[in-house]
């Protein structure tokens, strides 16, 4: 029996139609994956199915729940089915959960409303569901606030909330996008387990094809607000009819190919034995020094015995880590959330100071290197360009800002020339400099962030999860772009990521962190094909993959929506 159906569903806003003519159906026990890039209309479709469209948007067509068309019905009728018939898990649990309410109470409210339980029974049922999603000490965690839980724990709470009222359909909208690879694997396993146990129908929405393919039986592919392909997972993966679906499959194959395109190995990033502890840096009143240029292969940035402790935490965030970065090499730093990756990056950038140990740049202690000179030679690309780009500045002003502050371009004409140069280098048009960040897609905003980092012509580029917030095909475009730019400009690259597939394509060397310590390091192709440490093997096994016998699809020689094109030719 059909529980939920969309019939010719469209979503419109004052400035146009955003979703057009979507048809899908969920019967008991179905597992359907809804996939597409950012902006394809996936999440708007889900919100329309739940009666939760934002103000100013209007849905047309039919949304049929248990034989009743609810589209256009009063919100009180939607409230009767939301939670009881239709459960939902959103992408970011920190925003979906009430920050001021203990998580247990956030489960008891729907239980009392939909099932009429008294307070004591609802609290007991909430604890049972927290245990069912494998949270440790559920009675204690029921009293915790959301910010006191890890990202994976918060998402488990959100899954418990969605399933506690025993809905017949679960809509999961990008539920693992914000999680690292091992936590993602755990949450996906949990979802599969609970769906099998409860018999709930699943609509799983994602931009990550390997993730969806591992959980769903059928796929619906969206692009530009329309369904461009649908069918069984096997049919879509092996016999895609649309050019767009072929491109998604090719992109997913490229991203999940771990060691097949590993770049040639360079010098080891860390010493085999810990170097002798350096002398303490001089006093603060010593003159700042200008770092001298280094030749390829020379040490450019080092960290020796780096330890960072934070007040109130029993264990150090970073514990006696050594790292040597040589000019012209590429190093990937990988590990789960909380492993110490971003802490190490902040120490190398000089925005945080180690509790003990020392960072040196071009042979000089970092606190004795002139800050402006360091910023000229070392630039950073952050994970989320939406938060790292000033929304009130034009793209040209954003890119020119480091040129002004570092006194690298003497006049407006030189700055404009440099801005046009780097916009072209990252595959955008110089005229895009007149626009603002909100006018671009996520992938285009990350290209702008990379252009800003390139504008001072640095020697060393540090990238903190630069593709973590992007969908699979856009992610591959940015990976290709970074690889092209590193080669063109002779950059030294340090890449922080939890995505081993991305590291394998960009980095010759890799360092694996766990709980603030280095557990393994060496040439990327060796570490990823013959890992020596059990933790590295666990990270590799957690990477979602397409079926191993899936062959890359052949091209027909034309550049069409299904054919990959060089990153430098992608303008808009």
C-alpha positions in Angstrom: 0.0 0.0 0.0 1.2 3.5 -0.9 1.9 5.6 2.2 3.3 8.7 0.6 3.1 10.0 -2.9 4.1 13.1 -4.8 2.1 13.6 -8.0 3.2 16.4 -10.4 4.7 18.2 -7.4 6.0 21.7 -8.1 7.4 24.4 -5.9 7.4 28.1 -6.9 8.7 31.3 -5.4 7.9 34.9 -6.5 10.9 34.9 -8.9 10.2 31.6 -10.6 9.6 27.8 -10.4 12.2 25.9 -8.3 10.8 22.4 -8.5 8.8 21.1 -11.4 6.7 18.0 -12.0 8.2 15.6 -9.4 6.5 12.2 -9.1 7.6 9.6 -6.6 5.9 7.0 -4.4 6.8 5.3 -1.1 5.2 2.0 -0.2 5.8 0.1 3.1 9.4 -1.1 3.3 10.6 0.9 0.3 14.1 2.5 0.4 14.3 5.3 -2.1 17.4 7.5 -2.6 16.8 11.1 -3.8 20.1 12.4 -5.2 21.4 15.5 -7.0 23.8 18.4 -6.6 23.3 21.4 -4.4 20.4 23.5 -5.8 18.8 20.5 -7.6 15.6 20.8 -5.5 16.1 17.8 -3.3 15.5 19.5 0.1 12.7 21.7 -1.3 10.9 18.5 -2.4 11.4 17.0 1.1 10.0 20.2 2.7 7.0 20.2 0.4 6.3 16.5 1.3 6.3 17.5 5.0 4.3 20.7 4.5 7.2 22.8 5.8 8.0 25.1 2.9 9.3 28.5 3.9 7.1 31.6 3.7 6.8 32.9 0.2 7.1 29.5 -1.5 4.0 27.7 -2.8 3.6 24.0 -3.7 1.2 22.7 -6.4 0.2 19.3 -7.5 -0.6 16.6 -4.9 1.0 15.3 -1.8 -0.9 12.2 -0.8 -0.5 10.7 2.7 -2.5 7.5 3.3 -4.8 8.3 0.4 -5.5 11.9 1.5 -4.2 14.9 -0.4 -2.8 17.3 2.2 -1.4 20.0 -0.1 -3.1 23.2 0.8 -4.7 21.8 3.9 -4.4 23.7 7.3 -1.3 23.2 9.3 -3.2 21.4 12.1 -3.8 18.6 9.6 -0.1 18.4 8.8 0.8 18.3 12.5 -1.3 15.2 12.9 0.9 13.3 10.3 4.3 14.9 11.0 5.9 12.7 13.6 3.3 10.0 13.6 3.1 9.1 9.9 6.1 11.1 8.5 9.3 11.2 10.5 12.2 13.5 9.5 15.9 13.7 10.2 17.6 17.0 9.1 21.2 17.5 8.0 22.5 19.5 11.0 21.2 18.3 14.3 22.7 21.2 16.2 20.2 23.5 14.5 17.3 21.0 14.5 17.5 20.4 18.3 16.4 23.0 20.8 19.7 24.2 22.4 18.0 25.1 25.7 16.2 21.8 26.3 17.6 18.5 27.5 17.5 15.9 24.6 15.3 13.6 26.6 12.6 16.2 26.9 12.8 16.7 23.1 11.7 13.1 22.7 9.0 13.1 25.3 7.0 16.0 23.8 6.1 14.2 20.5 5.5 10.9 22.4 2.9 12.6 24.7 1.3 14.4 21.8 1.0 11.6 19.3 0.6 8.6 21.7 -1.0 10.1 24.8 1.7 8.8 27.2 1.9 10.3 30.6 5.2 12.0 31.7 6.8 9.0 33.4 6.0 6.6 30.5 7.2 9.1 27.9 10.5 9.6 29.8 11.0 5.9 30.0 10.3 5.4 26.3 12.7 8.3 25.4 15.5 6.6 27.4 14.7 3.3 25.6 15.0 5.0 22.2 18.3 6.6 23.2 19.6 3.2 24.1 18.2 1.8 20.8 20.3 4.2 18.8 23.4 2.9 20.7 24.1 6.0 22.9 26.2 5.2 26.0 24.5 5.7 29.4 21.2 6.9 27.8 19.6 7.8 31.2 22.4 10.3 31.8 22.5 11.6 28.2 18.7 12.2 28.3 19.5 15.1 30.8 22.3 16.5 28.6 21.9 19.6 26.4 22.7 19.3 22.6 25.9 21.2 22.8 27.2 18.7 25.4 27.1 15.9 22.8 29.4 15.1 19.8 28.1 15.6 16.3 27.5 11.8 15.9 25.7 11.6 19.2 23.4 14.6 18.2 22.5 12.9 15.0 21.7 9.7 16.8 19.4 11.7 19.1 17.7 13.2 15.9 17.2 9.7 14.6 15.7 8.6 17.9 13.3 11.6 17.8 12.2 10.8 14.2 11.5 7.1 15.0 10.2 7.3 18.6 6.6 7.9 17.4 6.9 4.9 15.1 6.3 6.7 11.8 5.6 4.7 8.6 7.9 6.9 6.5 11.2 8.3 7.4 12.6 11.3 5.4 16.3 11.7 6.0 17.7 14.9 4.4 21.5 14.8 4.2 21.8 13.2 7.7 25.5 12.3 7.4 26.9 15.3 5.4 28.3 17.1 8.5 29.9 13.9 9.9 33.4 12.5 9.4 33.8 9.2 7.5 33.8 6.8 10.5 30.8 8.4 12.3 29.0 8.6 8.9 29.5 4.8 8.5 28.1 4.2 12.1 25.1 6.4 11.4 24.4 4.8 8.1 24.6 1.3 9.7 22.3 2.4 12.4 19.7 3.8 9.9 19.8 0.6 7.9 19.4 -1.5 11.1 16.4 0.5 12.4 14.7 0.7 9.0 15.0 -3.1 8.8 13.7 -3.6 12.4 10.8 -1.2 12.2 9.7 -1.8 8.5 9.5 2.0 8.0 9.7 3.3 4.4 12.9 5.4 3.8 13.4 8.4 1.6 17.1 9.2 1.9 18.2 12.5 0.4 21.9 13.1 -0.4 24.4 14.5 -2.9 26.7 11.5 -2.1 26.0 8.7 -4.6 28.1 6.0 -2.8 26.3 6.7 0.4 22.8 6.5 -1.2 23.7 3.4 -3.3 24.7 1.6 -0.1 21.4 2.2 1.6 18.7 2.5 -1.0 17.1 0.1 -3.4 15.8 2.7 -5.9 17.2 6.0 -7.0 15.5 9.2 -8.2 18.0 11.7 -9.7 17.2 15.4 -9.8 18.7 18.3 -11.6 17.5 21.9 -11.8 14.3 21.1 -10.0 13.3 18.2 -12.3 13.6 14.4 -12.1 16.0 13.4 -14.9 16.3 9.7 -14.1 14.8 7.1 -11.8 15.0 3.3 -11.4 16.7 0.6 -9.3 20.1 1.4 -7.9 21.7 -1.2 -10.2 20.0 0.2 -13.3 21.0 3.8 -12.6 24.6 2.9 -11.7 25.2 0.5 -14.6 22.8 1.7 -17.3 22.2 5.4 -16.7 20.1 7.0 -19.5 20.7 10.7 -18.9 24.0 12.5 -19.4 23.7 14.0 -15.9 23.4 10.6 -14.3 26.4 9.4 -16.2 28.4 12.4 -14.9 27.4 11.7 -11.3 28.5 8.1 -11.6 31.8 9.0 -13.1 32.4 11.7 -10.5 31.6 9.2 -7.7 34.0 6.6 -9.2 36.8 9.2 -9.4 36.3 10.4 -5.8 36.1 6.9 -4.3 39.2 5.6 -6.2 41.6 5.8 -3.3 45.1 4.9 -4.5 44.6 4.7 -8.2 45.7 8.3 -8.9 47.9 8.8 -5.8 50.5 11.4 -6.8 54.2 10.4 -6.7 55.7 10.3 -3.3 58.0 13.0 -2.1 60.1 13.4 1.0 58.7 12.0 4.3 56.7 14.7 6.2 57.9 13.6 9.6 61.2 12.4 10.9 61.7 8.8 11.7 63.0 9.7 15.2 61.9 12.7 17.2 64.4 15.6 16.6 66.2 17.1 19.5 64.0 19.6 21.3 64.9 23.1 20.1 66.0 25.9 22.4 63.2 28.2 23.8 62.4 31.2 21.5 63.9 34.5 22.3 62.2 37.3 24.2 59.3 39.2 22.7 61.4 42.3 22.0 63.8 40.6 19.6 63.5 42.1 16.1 61.2 40.3 13.6 63.0 38.6 10.7 62.1 38.2 7.1 62.0 34.6 6.1 64.4 33.8 3.2 63.3 31.9 0.1 64.0 28.2 0.1 64.7 25.9 -2.8 62.5 22.9 -3.7 63.0 20.2 -1.1 64.2 22.5 1.7 62.2 22.7 4.9 59.7 25.5 4.7 57.5 24.9 7.8 58.2 22.6 10.7 56.6 21.7 14.0 58.6 20.1 16.7 57.1 18.3 19.8 53.9 20.3 19.3 51.5 19.9 22.3 48.4 21.8 22.9 46.3 21.6 26.0 43.1 23.5 26.7 41.8 24.3 30.2 39.2 21.9 31.5 40.1 19.1 29.2 41.9 16.1 30.7 43.6 15.0 27.5 45.7 17.3 25.2 44.2 18.2 21.8 47.6 17.6 20.3 50.3 15.5 21.9 54.0 15.7 21.0 53.5 15.9 17.2 56.4 16.5 14.8 55.8 17.6 11.2 58.3 18.7 8.6 56.9 20.3 5.4 59.3 20.7 2.5 59.0 23.1 -0.4 57.3 21.7 -3.4 55.7 18.7 -1.6 52.1 18.0 -0.6 51.0 16.6 2.7 47.6 15.4 3.8 46.6 15.4 7.4 43.7 13.0 8.1 41.7 11.7 11.0 38.3 11.7 12.6 36.7 14.8 14.2 38.5 15.6 17.4 41.8 13.9 16.1 43.7 17.2 16.3 43.8 18.1 12.6 42.5 21.6 12.9 44.4 22.3 16.1 47.6 21.4 14.3 46.7 23.7 11.4 46.0 26.6 13.7 49.5 26.1 15.3 51.1 26.0 11.9 49.3 29.2 10.9 50.3 31.0 14.0 46.8 31.8 15.1 47.2 29.6 18.2 50.3 28.9 20.3 51.4 25.5 21.4 51.5 24.7 25.1 54.9 23.2 24.4 57.0 22.7 21.3 57.9 25.1 18.5 56.8 26.1 15.0 59.5 27.3 12.6 59.1 28.9 9.2 62.1 28.9 6.8 64.3 28.0 9.7 63.1 30.9 12.0 60.9 30.5 15.1 57.5 31.6 14.0 57.1 34.2 16.7 60.2 35.9 15.3 59.1 36.0 11.7 57.5 39.2 10.5 53.8 38.6 10.4 53.2 40.4 7.1 56.0 38.5 5.4 54.5 35.2 6.7 51.1 36.1 5.4 52.5 36.9 2.0 54.0 33.4 1.8 51.4 31.3 3.6 47.7 31.4 2.7 44.7 29.3 3.9 41.5 28.0 2.3 38.7 27.2 4.8 36.0 24.6 4.7 32.9 26.8 4.3 33.3 29.7 1.9 29.8 31.0 3.0 31.3 31.9 6.4 34.8 32.8 5.2 33.7 35.3 2.6 32.3 38.7 3.6 28.7 38.9 2.2 28.8 42.7 2.1 31.9 42.9 -0.1 32.1 42.3 -3.8 34.2 39.4 -5.1 36.8 41.7 -6.5 37.1 43.5 -3.1 37.4 40.2 -1.3 40.2 39.0 -3.5 42.0 42.4 -3.4 41.8 42.7 0.3 45.0 40.7 1.1 46.8 42.6 -1.7 46.0 45.9 0.1 46.7 44.8 3.6 50.0 43.1 2.7 51.0 46.0 0.4 51.6 43.7 -2.6 49.8 45.8 -5.3 50.8 49.5 -5.3 47.8 50.9 -7.1 44.2 50.1 -8.1 45.1 49.1 -11.6 47.6 46.5 -10.5 45.1 45.1 -8.0 42.4 44.8 -10.7 44.9 43.1 -13.0 45.8 40.5 -10.2 42.1 40.0 -9.4 41.3 39.2 -13.0 44.3 36.9 -13.3 43.3 34.7 -10.3 39.6 34.6 -11.2 40.5 33.3 -14.6 42.9 30.8 -13.0 40.1 29.3 -10.9 37.7 29.0 -13.8 35.7 32.1 -13.2 35.2 35.2 -15.4 36.9 38.5 -14.5 33.4 40.1 -14.7 32.4 38.0 -11.8 34.4 40.3 -9.6 31.5 42.8 -9.6 29.1 40.2 -8.0 28.6 39.2 -4.4 29.2 35.8 -2.7 25.4 35.0 -2.3 25.1 35.1 -6.1 27.3 32.0 -6.5 26.9 28.3 -5.9 28.8 26.6 -3.2 31.5 25.3 -5.6 31.8 28.8 -7.2 32.2 30.3 -3.7 35.0 27.9 -2.9 36.7 28.9 -6.2 36.5 32.5 -5.0 38.1 31.5 -1.7 40.9 29.8 -3.5 41.4 32.9 -5.8 41.7 35.1 -2.7 44.4 32.7 -1.3 46.3 32.7 -4.6 46.2 36.5 -5.0 49.3 37.2 -2.8 51.2 34.5 -4.8 52.0 32.4 -1.7 54.6 29.6 -1.5 52.5 27.5 0.9 48.8 26.8 0.7 47.0 25.3 3.8 43.5 24.0 3.0 41.2 23.0 5.9 38.5 20.6 4.5 38.2 22.6 1.3 35.7 20.3 -0.3 33.9 19.0 2.8 30.8 21.1 2.3 30.4 20.3 -1.5 28.5 17.7 -3.4 30.3 14.9 -5.2 30.6 16.3 -8.7 31.5 19.8 -7.6 33.9 18.3 -5.1 35.7 16.5 -7.9 35.9 19.8 -9.9 37.6 21.6 -6.9 40.0 18.7 -6.4 41.0 18.9 -10.1 41.3 22.6 -9.8 43.6 22.4 -6.7 45.8 19.8 -8.4 46.0 22.0 -11.5 46.9 25.1 -9.5 49.5 23.4 -7.4 51.3 22.2 -10.5 50.9 25.6 -12.3 52.2 27.8 -9.5 54.6 25.3 -7.8 52.7 25.5 -4.5 53.5 23.5 -1.4 50.2 22.1 -0.2 49.0 21.0 3.3 45.5 19.5 3.1 43.5 18.8 6.2 40.7 16.4 5.6 38.7 13.4 6.8 38.2 12.3 3.2 41.0 9.8 2.2 39.8 9.8 -1.4 40.5 13.5 -1.7 43.9 13.2 0.0 44.9 10.3 -2.3 44.3 12.6 -5.4 46.1 15.7 -4.0 48.9 14.6 -1.6 52.1 12.7 -2.1 52.5 12.2 1.7 49.9 11.6 4.4 49.9 11.8 8.2 47.1 10.0 10.2 46.1 11.6 13.5 44.1 10.0 16.3 43.4 11.5 19.7 46.1 14.2 19.1 48.9 11.7 18.2 50.4 10.6 14.9 49.6 6.9 14.4 51.0 6.6 10.9 52.7 8.6 8.2 54.4 8.1 4.9 53.9 8.0 1.1 50.2 8.2 0.3 50.1 5.2 -2.0 51.8 3.1 0.6 49.7 4.2 3.5 46.4 3.8 1.6 47.2 0.4 0.0 49.3 -1.2 2.8 48.3 0.6 6.1 50.4 -0.5 9.0 48.1 0.8 11.8 44.7 -0.7 12.6 43.2 2.8 12.9 44.2 3.6 9.3 42.7 0.4 8.2 39.4 1.3 10.0 39.4 4.7 8.2 39.8 3.1 4.9 37.1 0.5 5.5 34.6 3.2 6.5 34.9 5.1 3.1 31.6 4.6 1.1 32.3 3.0 -2.2 30.3 2.1 -5.3 30.3 -1.7 -6.3 33.8 -2.9 -7.0 32.8 -4.4 -10.3 31.4 -1.1 -11.6 33.3 0.0 -14.7 33.9 3.6 -15.7 31.4 4.7 -18.3 32.7 5.4 -21.8 32.3 8.9 -23.4 30.9 9.5 -26.8 33.4 12.2 -27.7 31.0 15.1 -27.1 31.1 17.7 -24.3 27.5 17.4 -22.9 25.9 17.4 -19.4 27.2 13.9 -18.9 30.8 14.5 -19.9 33.5 15.8 -17.5 35.3 18.9 -18.7 38.6 20.4 -17.4 38.2 22.6 -14.3 39.7 25.6 -16.1 36.9 25.6 -18.6 34.1 25.6 -16.0 32.9 29.2 -15.9 29.3 29.1 -14.6 
